Amino acid sequence: MIGLTPRQQDALRFIVGYEESIGVPPLMKEIAEGIGCRSLNAAFQLVEGLERRGAVLRSGAQWRGINVLRPIPIPRAPDGEPLFFVRIGEAAA
């Protein structure tokens, strides 16, 4: 996606896949764990960057208040289910 760093694209893919699989947007903790951030602050900065670039809109009044404005293609299983983010070099569980 134009204008997003590779790491921001990773975060956006995770958010899209998580919401599609679970039915609600992820928490910052879930984003951090899902894409391997070293801290919650790193995940927060990624989501802030996505918001500045118009890819998501956050609602501070909600725990799971991330709304995707510019979806990104995500990997899918053979049955069409979205796959959770898998870092390069790791096998899917």
C-alpha positions, 0 to 999 in steps of 0.5 A: 500500500502506497505511503505505508512502511512495511511494518505499518503494512504488517500491522494493518494486515494483522488488524484486518485479519484479526477483525475478520477472524474474531469479529472485533478489532484487536487491542494494542496488546494483541497487535503488539503480540501478533506482529512481534513488537517489543513494546505496547508503545511500538504498536501504538506508534504503528497504529498512530502512523496508520491513522495519520496516513488515513488507513485507520480511524481510532475511537479513543472512547472504545477499547477495540476502537480501530476502524479500518478505512483502507483495507489491505489484502491479507493471506488466506488459508485454502478454505478462504479463512484469514490467516493470522500474521506470521513473521518471516522465518516462522512456521504457521501454527 
